[in-house]
Amino acid sequence: MTALLQRETFRTSRLLDFFSEKELIAQIGHQVAEWPLVAAKELIDNALDACEEAGAAPRIRVTVNEHGITVTDNGPGMPPETVKSVLDYTVRASSREAYVSPTRGAQGNALKTLIGMPFALNPDIGAVLDIDAKGTRHVIRCAVDRIRQEPKIEHHTEAVKDGDGTDVRVRWPADSPRSNLVDAKARFLQIVEDYAWLNPHLSLELEWFGERVLTVRATNPAWRKWRPSDTTSAHWYRPSDLERLIAAYIAYDRDNGRARTVREFIAEFRGLSGTAKQKAVLNATGLSREPLTAFIADSGNLDPAMVRSLLFAMQAQSRPVKPKDLGVIGEEHFRRRFEAADCDMETFVYGKDLDNSDGLPVVAEFAFACRGGFDAKVDPDDADRRRRLITGVNWSPGIVNPFRQLGGYRESLDSILTAQRAASDEPVIAVLHVAQPRVQYLDRGKSAVVTE
């Protein structure tokens, strides 16, 4: 008789998913060839957020060389505890994800994927990320325990000269033909420059293998937008959104030995910092002097009816945010950018739409101009004189055009432009930017959105 195999049930860690090419593609929504663009976008997003929270007009320098991609900012410097949270692959660490607000990103895994990308391209690379901030250099190395199929992350620190801001370097493998920095140059330069089109307060420099290829000065260093540290509005939340935020606060308080009250929670919302407003909300919901854990039902889950009652009471006692308060890029900024791009300013067109349906503010801005006039002819082999499309959501440009479904007929931005004689082979520059607190993404990589 043939012997029977007694199969064992083996347990394999899923932490290695952050270091595999297949899983990283699923997480970030882009193929390997676009990973340098993803790295630049994530690093610049973080740098801009840090500068804005510190109240500083952003000055960002991007350096690409044989050592990798480095982004330097003039923010307050990344705290050591943030670096530690990035290295914990059992959790997603984010100060954005649970809030509804017009922020540049809220996935909670950006720096984690930046550690994984170089390793996935070359497991023998060793050091994958360097972070200089607050007088300390954090050197992060990766290896794999092939027996347990788990990543082994080493974190070393050393003292460096204390300075302003943060330097983050992604050590890109020099011998990775599938994601070669040199091959990505054209799109890399465009993505970096796109930030200057969408952020009037940004001064930007880009050095490519020792050559200064981009220098852009802010058109308005005093320009203001809704900052990540600004309070959110109850009008931006649906019941499910508020339930997620309450649950996140309860879990955080449990981990940190705190007992937050409902009044403290209410006070963090825009227009509800005054005691009279807070009292009105508490009286309407019967939650005066109650802890936030009062929302937990006998089942152990949050009580949806209580959450809805609180949300409606908070909305009744506060005013919706006006669209212009999110931050309007403005005609003057776009005019100066188009002039710098050598466009025929007689063809320049700018328009904006400020909407506040159901308390959710939306700012949509569009700008357009021809290079050399309406009758200009373009050499089809001259990529620099073909149509340039700059698109973005919440002041962050898209690696690909995110506006694939616009309006009631779900037309793409590309099809609309083509119908207006602005196809991809025409000598035009078109910009479309949308700012809003709640963005409806179509994919996990947040590369496509739905806009009504």
Kinemage of the C-alpha trace (Angstrom):
@kinemage 1
@onewidth
@group {chain A} dominant
@subgroup {mainchain}
@vectorlist {calphas} color= white
{ca met a 1} P 0.000 0.000 0.000
{ca thr a 2} L 1.276 3.502 -0.844
{ca ala a 3} L 2.179 5.573 2.242
{ca leu a 4} L -0.006 8.609 2.896
{ca leu a 5} L 1.449 12.068 3.217
{ca gln a 6} L 0.499 13.756 6.464
{ca arg a 7} L 0.442 17.378 5.356
{ca glu a 8} L 1.348 20.072 7.833
{ca thr a 9} L -0.257 23.491 7.815
{ca phe a 10} L 2.626 25.933 7.457
{ca arg a 11} L 2.320 29.571 8.458
{ca thr a 12} L 4.097 32.087 6.247
{ca ser a 13} L 4.449 35.746 7.106
{ca arg a 14} L 2.823 38.196 4.696
{ca leu a 15} L 5.304 40.910 5.615
{ca leu a 16} L 7.383 39.915 2.612
{ca asp a 17} L 4.565 41.191 0.380
{ca phe a 18} L 5.977 44.695 0.844
{ca phe a 19} L 9.228 43.486 -0.723
{ca ser a 20} L 7.942 41.575 -3.739
{ca glu a 21} L 7.513 43.084 -7.173
{ca lys a 22} L 4.021 41.651 -7.710
{ca glu a 23} L 2.583 42.915 -4.416
{ca leu a 24} L 4.225 46.334 -4.707
{ca ile a 25} L 2.672 46.796 -8.152
{ca ala a 26} L -0.722 46.025 -6.611
{ca gln a 27} L -0.170 48.417 -3.699
{ca ile a 28} L 1.102 51.432 -5.594
{ca gly a 29} L -0.871 50.860 -8.809
{ca his a 30} L 2.094 51.291 -11.168
{ca gln a 31} L 4.374 49.005 -13.118
{ca val a 32} L 8.074 48.702 -12.334
{ca ala a 33} L 9.138 51.128 -15.072
{ca glu a 34} L 7.156 53.874 -13.297
{ca trp a 35} L 8.573 53.246 -9.836
{ca pro a 36} L 11.074 56.148 -10.037
{ca leu a 37} L 8.094 58.447 -10.671
{ca val a 38} L 6.244 56.946 -7.699
{ca ala a 39} L 9.276 57.521 -5.481
{ca ala a 40} L 9.550 61.176 -6.523
{ca lys a 41} L 5.829 61.781 -6.039
{ca glu a 42} L 5.690 60.231 -2.566
{ca leu a 43} L 8.799 62.047 -1.356
{ca ile a 44} L 7.696 65.453 -2.678
{ca asp a 45} L 4.170 64.999 -1.295
{ca asn a 46} L 5.617 64.320 2.166
{ca ala a 47} L 8.045 67.234 1.901
{ca leu a 48} L 5.309 69.695 0.912
{ca asp a 49} L 3.046 68.532 3.741
{ca ala a 50} L 5.852 68.912 6.290
{ca cys a 51} L 6.686 72.456 5.159
{ca glu a 52} L 3.039 73.538 5.143
{ca glu a 53} L 2.403 72.174 8.623
{ca ala a 54} L 5.387 74.195 9.844
{ca gly a 55} L 4.053 77.328 8.115
{ca ala a 56} L 7.072 77.580 5.805
{ca ala a 57} L 6.996 78.379 2.086
{ca pro a 58} L 8.325 75.090 0.673
{ca arg a 59} L 11.824 74.960 -0.786
{ca ile a 60} L 12.491 71.513 -2.187
{ca arg a 61} L 15.564 70.150 -3.919
{ca val a 62} L 15.474 66.864 -5.845
{ca thr a 63} L 18.777 65.160 -6.654
{ca val a 64} L 19.140 62.110 -8.892
{ca asn a 65} L 22.533 60.414 -9.266
{ca glu a 66} L 24.276 57.068 -9.006
{ca his a 67} L 23.277 56.884 -5.327
{ca gly a 68} L 19.553 57.139 -6.012
{ca ile a 69} L 16.800 59.734 -5.563
{ca thr a 70} L 17.129 62.351 -2.803
{ca val a 71} L 14.510 64.915 -1.789
{ca thr a 72} L 15.508 67.712 0.601
{ca asp a 73} L 13.036 70.113 2.205
{ca asn a 74} L 13.042 73.061 4.624
{ca gly a 75} L 10.413 71.636 6.959
{ca pro a 76} L 10.715 70.930 10.689
{ca gly a 77} L 12.525 67.611 10.250
{ca met a 78} L 11.090 64.102 10.468
{ca pro a 79} L 10.777 62.998 14.122
{ca pro a 80} L 12.576 59.752 15.146
{ca glu a 81} L 9.261 58.168 16.186
{ca thr a 82} L 7.958 58.603 12.632
{ca val a 83} L 10.950 56.698 11.285
{ca lys a 84} L 10.280 53.886 13.757
{ca ser a 85} L 6.623 53.641 12.751
{ca val a 86} L 7.649 53.347 9.100
{ca leu a 87} L 9.672 50.242 9.956
{ca asp a 88} L 6.726 48.456 11.583
{ca tyr a 89} L 5.253 46.451 8.721
{ca thr a 90} L 2.486 44.977 10.855
{ca val a 91} L 0.557 48.267 10.790
{ca arg a 92} L -0.212 51.177 8.490
{ca ala a 93} L 0.924 54.376 10.160
{ca ser a 94} L -0.807 57.507 8.868
{ca ser a 95} L -1.941 60.856 10.204
{ca arg a 96} L -4.209 61.211 7.138
{ca glu a 97} L -6.143 57.990 6.561
{ca ala a 98} L -8.935 58.292 9.155
{ca tyr a 99} L -9.665 61.975 8.488
{ca val a 100} L -11.710 63.387 5.625
{ca ser a 101} L -9.694 66.303 4.307
{ca pro a 102} L -8.101 67.661 1.119
{ca thr a 103} L -4.674 66.136 1.696
{ca arg a 104} L -2.155 64.913 -0.846
{ca gly a 105} L -2.101 61.317 0.352
{ca ala a 106} L -3.672 59.096 2.977
{ca gln a 107} L -2.570 55.530 2.343
{ca gly a 108} L -0.221 55.145 5.318
{ca asn a 109} L 2.232 53.002 3.363
{ca ala a 110} L 4.195 55.460 1.190
{ca leu a 111} L 7.577 55.235 2.929
{ca lys a 112} L 7.077 51.511 3.506
{ca thr a 113} L 6.830 50.938 -0.243
{ca leu a 114} L 9.864 53.165 -0.826
{ca ile a 115} L 11.868 50.795 1.370
{ca gly a 116} L 10.506 47.799 -0.505
{ca met a 117} L 11.018 49.032 -4.077
{ca pro a 118} L 14.849 49.072 -4.198
{ca phe a 119} L 14.978 45.678 -2.482
{ca ala a 120} L 12.475 44.157 -4.911
{ca leu a 121} L 14.602 45.405 -7.812
{ca asn a 122} L 17.819 44.029 -6.308
{ca pro a 123} L 17.702 41.943 -3.091
{ca asp a 124} L 21.473 42.330 -2.730
{ca ile a 125} L 21.350 46.113 -2.538
{ca gly a 126} L 21.778 46.296 1.251
{ca ala a 127} L 21.037 49.875 2.339
{ca val a 128} L 17.767 51.039 0.761
{ca leu a 129} L 16.885 54.292 2.541
{ca asp a 130} L 18.719 57.111 4.304
{ca ile a 131} L 16.897 59.794 6.304
{ca asp a 132} L 18.746 62.818 7.712
{ca ala a 133} L 16.682 64.846 10.173
{ca lys a 134} L 17.122 66.588 13.517
{ca gly a 135} L 20.851 65.854 13.703
{ca thr a 136} L 20.484 62.106 13.090
{ca arg a 137} L 21.060 59.952 10.043
{ca his a 138} L 18.842 56.870 9.872
{ca val a 139} L 20.323 54.143 7.651
{ca ile a 140} L 17.839 51.406 6.784
{ca arg a 141} L 19.002 48.076 5.370
{ca cys a 142} L 16.988 45.097 4.186
{ca ala a 143} L 17.546 41.376 3.939
{ca val a 144} L 15.309 38.308 3.894
{ca asp a 145} L 15.109 35.387 6.264
{ca arg a 146} L 14.712 32.725 3.568
{ca ile a 147} L 13.655 30.096 6.102
{ca arg a 148} L 10.789 32.093 7.624
{ca gln a 149} L 10.176 34.131 4.481
{ca glu a 150} L 10.264 37.354 6.479
{ca pro a 151} L 12.038 40.638 5.840
{ca lys a 152} L 14.901 41.518 8.158
{ca ile a 153} L 15.148 45.271 8.551
{ca glu a 154} L 18.176 46.821 10.184
{ca his a 155} L 18.008 50.386 11.443
{ca his a 156} L 21.262 52.152 12.285
{ca thr a 157} L 21.687 55.761 13.389
{ca glu a 158} L 24.626 58.131 13.418
{ca ala a 159} L 25.066 61.771 14.310
{ca val a 160} L 25.184 64.328 11.485
{ca lys a 161} L 25.280 68.099 11.389
{ca asp a 162} L 21.951 69.408 12.608
{ca gly a 163} L 20.113 71.456 10.005
{ca asp a 164} L 16.657 72.441 8.898
{ca gly a 165} L 14.338 70.043 7.188
{ca thr a 166} L 14.704 66.447 6.102
{ca asp a 167} L 16.841 64.669 3.504
{ca val a 168} L 15.394 61.374 2.286
{ca arg a 169} L 17.424 59.258 -0.120
{ca val a 170} L 16.042 56.169 -1.833
{ca arg a 171} L 19.043 54.044 -2.828
{ca trp a 172} L 18.073 53.049 -6.351
{ca pro a 173} L 19.843 49.977 -7.779
{ca ala a 174} L 22.215 51.110 -10.518
{ca asp a 175} L 22.031 47.743 -12.274
{ca ser a 176} L 18.257 47.438 -12.572
{ca pro a 177} L 17.348 47.645 -16.277
{ca arg a 178} L 13.639 47.069 -15.530
{ca ser a 179} L 13.406 50.334 -13.630
{ca asn a 180} L 16.268 52.414 -14.942
{ca leu a 181} L 16.455 56.002 -13.759
{ca val a 182} L 18.004 57.149 -17.033
{ca asp a 183} L 15.148 55.653 -19.051
{ca ala a 184} L 12.636 57.401 -16.800
{ca lys a 185} L 14.264 60.826 -17.164
{ca ala a 186} L 11.722 62.554 -19.432
{ca arg a 187} L 8.672 61.633 -17.359
{ca phe a 188} L 10.577 62.125 -14.106
{ca leu a 189} L 11.409 65.720 -15.027
{ca gln a 190} L 7.800 66.401 -15.997
{ca ile a 191} L 6.355 64.986 -12.761
{ca val a 192} L 8.737 67.051 -10.647
{ca glu a 193} L 8.050 70.241 -12.630
{ca asp a 194} L 4.288 69.620 -12.455
{ca tyr a 195} L 4.462 70.332 -8.722
{ca ala a 196} L 5.514 73.905 -9.508
{ca trp a 197} L 2.450 74.310 -11.752
{ca leu a 198} L 0.095 73.229 -8.950
{ca asn a 199} L 1.757 74.911 -5.933
{ca pro a 200} L 2.290 78.700 -6.192
{ca his a 201} L 4.287 78.817 -2.919
{ca leu a 202} L 6.846 76.196 -4.020
{ca ser a 203} L 10.437 76.872 -5.004
{ca leu a 204} L 11.936 73.836 -6.673
{ca glu a 205} L 15.315 72.616 -7.913
{ca leu a 206} L 16.203 69.414 -9.732
{ca glu a 207} L 19.716 68.133 -10.318
{ca trp a 208} L 20.123 65.168 -12.670
{ca phe a 209} L 23.488 63.374 -12.443
{ca gly a 210} L 25.370 66.568 -11.679
{ca glu a 211} L 23.439 68.848 -14.073
{ca arg a 212} L 20.971 71.448 -12.841
{ca val a 213} L 18.001 70.809 -15.140
{ca leu a 214} L 15.252 72.694 -13.319
{ca thr a 215} L 15.070 75.821 -11.191
{ca val a 216} L 11.633 77.254 -10.424
{ca arg a 217} L 10.918 80.080 -7.997
{ca ala a 218} L 7.624 80.454 -6.196
{ca thr a 219} L 5.199 82.863 -7.833
{ca asn a 220} L 3.621 83.575 -4.432
{ca pro a 221} L 5.532 82.363 -1.337
{ca ala a 222} L 2.695 83.640 0.884
{ca trp a 223} L 0.030 81.565 -0.921
{ca arg a 224} L -2.124 79.540 1.452
{ca lys a 225} L -4.143 76.389 1.084
{ca trp a 226} L -5.871 74.077 3.497
{ca arg a 227} L -3.013 72.556 5.511
{ca pro a 228} L -2.856 69.005 6.869
{ca ser a 229} L -2.843 70.491 10.382
{ca asp a 230} L -6.029 72.530 9.825
{ca thr a 231} L -9.196 71.260 11.491
{ca thr a 232} L -11.618 69.236 9.406
{ca ser a 233} L -15.305 69.992 8.919
{ca ala a 234} L -18.176 67.784 10.078
{ca his a 235} L -19.848 68.553 6.746
{ca trp a 236} L -17.146 66.558 4.947
{ca tyr a 237} L -18.036 63.319 6.736
{ca arg a 238} L -20.564 60.628 6.021
{ca pro a 239} L -21.689 58.448 8.946
{ca ser a 240} L -19.279 55.707 7.867
{ca asp a 241} L -16.410 58.227 7.748
{ca leu a 242} L -17.124 59.518 11.240
{ca glu a 243} L -17.459 55.965 12.554
{ca arg a 244} L -13.982 55.187 11.187
{ca leu a 245} L -12.514 58.272 12.875
{ca ile a 246} L -14.137 57.549 16.248
{ca ala a 247} L -12.889 53.955 16.129
{ca ala a 248} L -9.367 55.135 15.267
{ca tyr a 249} L -9.368 57.553 18.229
{ca ile a 250} L -10.635 54.884 20.639
{ca ala a 251} L -7.956 52.420 19.506
{ca tyr a 252} L -5.259 55.107 19.734
{ca asp a 253} L -6.357 56.118 23.238
{ca arg a 254} L -6.330 52.509 24.405
{ca asp a 255} L -2.786 52.063 23.134
{ca asn a 256} L -1.663 55.257 24.860
{ca gly a 257} L -3.539 54.979 28.163
{ca arg a 258} L -5.896 57.872 27.526
{ca ala a 259} L -9.643 58.357 28.015
{ca arg a 260} L -10.834 61.015 25.549
{ca thr a 261} L -14.243 62.620 26.113
{ca val a 262} L -16.860 63.282 23.457
{ca arg a 263} L -16.435 67.010 24.125
{ca glu a 264} L -12.694 66.765 23.358
{ca phe a 265} L -13.482 64.942 20.144
{ca ile a 266} L -16.028 67.562 19.068
{ca ala a 267} L -13.607 70.405 19.814
{ca glu a 268} L -11.243 69.235 17.059
{ca phe a 269} L -13.728 70.057 14.294
{ca arg a 270} L -13.893 73.339 12.425
{ca gly a 271} L -16.400 75.766 13.947
{ca leu a 272} L -16.902 73.692 17.106
{ca ser a 273} L -14.055 74.915 19.309
{ca gly a 274} L -16.370 77.211 21.310
{ca thr a 275} L -17.947 75.873 24.505
{ca ala a 276} L -21.447 77.051 23.511
{ca lys a 277} L -21.350 75.046 20.272
{ca gln a 278} L -19.986 72.008 22.069
{ca lys a 279} L -22.694 72.204 24.721
{ca ala a 280} L -25.402 72.410 22.066
{ca val a 281} L -24.083 69.279 20.357
{ca leu a 282} L -23.780 67.387 23.642
{ca asn a 283} L -27.280 68.362 24.727
{ca ala a 284} L -28.724 67.291 21.379
{ca thr a 285} L -27.099 63.870 21.626
{ca gly a 286} L -27.277 63.279 25.376
{ca leu a 287} L -23.519 62.747 25.518
{ca ser a 288} L -22.557 65.430 28.018
{ca arg a 289} L -19.548 64.328 30.107
{ca glu a 290} L -19.456 60.977 28.324
{ca pro a 291} L -16.206 59.343 27.200
{ca leu a 292} L -15.734 58.577 23.516
{ca thr a 293} L -16.037 54.897 24.378
{ca ala a 294} L -19.758 55.539 25.030
{ca phe a 295} L -20.242 54.892 21.310
{ca ile a 296} L -19.325 51.216 21.809
{ca ala a 297} L -22.444 49.024 21.824
{ca asp a 298} L -22.907 45.741 23.678
{ca ser a 299} L -21.749 43.920 20.558
{ca gly a 300} L -18.339 45.550 20.883
{ca asn a 301} L -18.845 47.585 17.713
{ca leu a 302} L -19.741 51.249 17.452
{ca asp a 303} L -23.447 52.111 17.593
{ca pro a 304} L -24.287 53.463 14.077
{ca ala a 305} L -27.362 55.350 15.329
{ca met a 306} L -25.300 57.213 17.940
{ca val a 307} L -22.673 58.089 15.331
{ca arg a 308} L -25.314 59.464 12.949
{ca ser a 309} L -26.902 61.482 15.766
{ca leu a 310} L -23.551 63.051 16.646
{ca leu a 311} L -22.722 63.820 13.023
{ca phe a 312} L -26.047 65.550 12.340
{ca ala a 313} L -25.756 67.573 15.563
{ca met a 314} L -22.208 68.679 14.669
{ca gln a 315} L -23.296 69.679 11.191
{ca ala a 316} L -26.240 71.654 12.588
{ca gln a 317} L -23.919 73.681 14.836
{ca ser a 318} L -21.241 74.473 12.234
{ca arg a 319} L -21.089 76.132 8.842
{ca pro a 320} L -19.886 74.436 5.668
{ca val a 321} L -16.419 75.422 4.468
{ca lys a 322} L -16.390 77.724 1.454
{ca pro a 323} L -14.602 76.249 -1.571
{ca lys a 324} L -12.158 79.163 -1.780
{ca asp a 325} L -10.933 78.304 1.731
{ca leu a 326} L -9.452 75.062 0.410
{ca gly a 327} L -7.029 77.088 -1.680
{ca val a 328} L -7.376 78.429 -5.219
{ca ile a 329} L -4.227 78.233 -7.360
{ca gly a 330} L -5.391 81.232 -9.362
{ca glu a 331} L -5.145 82.764 -12.814
{ca glu a 332} L -2.058 84.884 -12.105
{ca his a 333} L 0.033 81.874 -11.130
{ca phe a 334} L -0.981 79.922 -14.220
{ca arg a 335} L -0.395 82.937 -16.440
{ca arg a 336} L 3.192 83.198 -15.194
{ca arg a 337} L 3.808 79.476 -15.639
{ca phe a 338} L 2.479 79.547 -19.224
{ca glu a 339} L 4.610 82.590 -20.017
{ca ala a 340} L 7.687 80.777 -18.692
{ca ala a 341} L 6.784 77.829 -20.939
{ca asp a 342} L 6.992 80.137 -24.004
{ca cys a 343} L 3.289 79.971 -24.840
{ca asp a 344} L 1.350 82.396 -27.012
{ca met a 345} L -0.476 84.308 -24.272
{ca glu a 346} L -3.150 85.512 -26.698
{ca thr a 347} L -4.413 81.919 -26.614
{ca phe a 348} L -4.287 81.662 -22.819
{ca val a 349} L -7.563 80.631 -21.185
{ca tyr a 350} L -8.273 80.166 -17.475
{ca gly a 351} L -11.433 79.106 -15.748
{ca lys a 352} L -12.499 77.878 -12.342
{ca asp a 353} L -15.580 76.373 -10.783
{ca leu a 354} L -16.332 76.663 -7.063
{ca asp a 355} L -18.985 74.236 -5.890
{ca asn a 356} L -20.327 73.395 -2.437
{ca ser a 357} L -23.010 70.767 -2.982
{ca asp a 358} L -24.138 69.056 0.238
{ca gly a 359} L -21.487 70.873 2.249
{ca leu a 360} L -18.613 69.310 0.295
{ca pro a 361} L -16.483 72.082 -1.260
{ca val a 362} L -14.847 71.495 -4.623
{ca val a 363} L -12.442 73.749 -6.530
{ca ala a 364} L -11.859 72.867 -10.188
{ca glu a 365} L -9.382 74.946 -12.217
{ca phe a 366} L -8.492 74.663 -15.882
{ca ala a 367} L -5.861 76.548 -17.863
{ca phe a 368} L -4.846 76.262 -21.495
{ca ala a 369} L -2.555 77.897 -24.044
{ca cys a 370} L -0.904 77.130 -27.373
{ca arg a 371} L 2.791 77.031 -28.000
{ca gly a 372} L 3.366 79.308 -30.953
{ca gly a 373} L -0.275 80.173 -31.689
{ca phe a 374} L -3.296 78.291 -32.991
{ca asp a 375} L -1.795 77.664 -36.428
{ca ala a 376} L 1.556 76.352 -35.182
{ca lys a 377} L 2.747 73.111 -36.754
{ca val a 378} L 4.679 70.544 -34.782
{ca asp a 379} L 7.275 68.027 -35.834
{ca pro a 380} L 5.762 64.675 -34.721
{ca asp a 381} L 9.231 63.559 -33.588
{ca asp a 382} L 9.648 66.617 -31.333
{ca ala a 383} L 8.245 65.344 -28.026
{ca asp a 384} L 8.935 68.672 -26.330
{ca arg a 385} L 6.493 70.469 -28.652
{ca arg a 386} L 3.617 67.993 -28.432
{ca arg a 387} L 0.666 68.406 -26.086
{ca arg a 388} L 1.598 68.601 -22.459
{ca leu a 389} L -1.117 67.605 -20.019
{ca ile a 390} L -0.726 68.582 -16.348
{ca thr a 391} L -3.333 67.068 -14.056
{ca gly a 392} L -3.601 66.836 -10.303
{ca val a 393} L -5.775 66.258 -7.276
{ca asn a 394} L -5.253 68.226 -4.055
{ca trp a 395} L -2.072 69.921 -5.321
{ca ser a 396} L -0.345 66.660 -6.222
{ca pro a 397} L 0.187 65.777 -9.905
{ca gly a 398} L -0.878 62.456 -11.316
{ca ile a 399} L 1.690 60.050 -12.697
{ca val a 400} L -0.955 59.224 -15.266
{ca asn a 401} L -3.983 61.343 -16.107
{ca pro a 402} L -6.408 60.632 -13.212
{ca phe a 403} L -9.435 62.206 -14.936
{ca arg a 404} L -10.632 59.260 -16.980
{ca gln a 405} L -14.290 59.855 -16.136
{ca leu a 406} L -15.620 63.414 -16.198
{ca gly a 407} L -19.188 64.683 -16.008
{ca gly a 408} L -22.455 62.854 -16.399
{ca tyr a 409} L -21.380 61.033 -19.578
{ca arg a 410} L -18.134 59.785 -17.972
{ca glu a 411} L -15.942 61.126 -20.766
{ca ser a 412} L -12.194 61.154 -20.270
{ca leu a 413} L -10.226 64.398 -20.212
{ca asp a 414} L -8.253 63.174 -23.212
{ca ser a 415} L -11.387 62.618 -25.316
{ca ile a 416} L -12.744 66.052 -24.372
{ca leu a 417} L -9.489 67.759 -25.396
{ca thr a 418} L -9.332 65.806 -28.645
{ca ala a 419} L -12.877 66.947 -29.484
{ca gln a 420} L -11.695 70.545 -28.916
{ca arg a 421} L -8.816 70.164 -31.410
{ca ala a 422} L -6.258 69.673 -28.656
{ca ala a 423} L -5.219 66.081 -29.368
{ca ser a 424} L -1.955 64.583 -28.159
{ca asp a 425} L -0.044 65.738 -31.257
{ca glu a 426} L -1.085 69.388 -30.922
{ca pro a 427} L 1.319 72.076 -29.568
{ca val a 428} L -0.679 72.963 -26.445
{ca ile a 429} L -0.387 72.876 -22.681
{ca ala a 430} L -3.517 72.049 -20.687
{ca val a 431} L -3.836 71.994 -16.895
{ca leu a 432} L -6.705 70.548 -14.862
{ca his a 433} L -6.638 70.544 -11.070
{ca val a 434} L -9.335 69.563 -8.584
{ca ala a 435} L -9.252 70.134 -4.822
{ca gln a 436} L -11.824 68.524 -2.547
{ca pro a 437} L -11.924 66.810 0.846
{ca arg a 438} L -13.378 63.500 -0.314
{ca val a 439} L -11.902 61.998 -3.471
{ca gln a 440} L -13.494 58.997 -5.153
{ca tyr a 441} L -10.667 56.832 -6.460
{ca leu a 442} L -11.229 54.042 -8.971
{ca asp a 443} L -8.154 51.976 -8.136
{ca arg a 444} L -5.937 50.994 -5.229
{ca gly a 445} L -3.045 53.010 -6.565
{ca lys a 446} L -5.154 56.204 -6.534
{ca ser a 447} L -4.281 56.921 -10.149
{ca ala a 448} L -7.859 57.478 -11.390
{ca val a 449} L -10.725 59.515 -9.948
{ca val a 450} L -14.386 60.134 -10.686
{ca thr a 451} L -15.402 63.782 -10.920
{ca glu a 452} L -18.973 64.933 -11.445
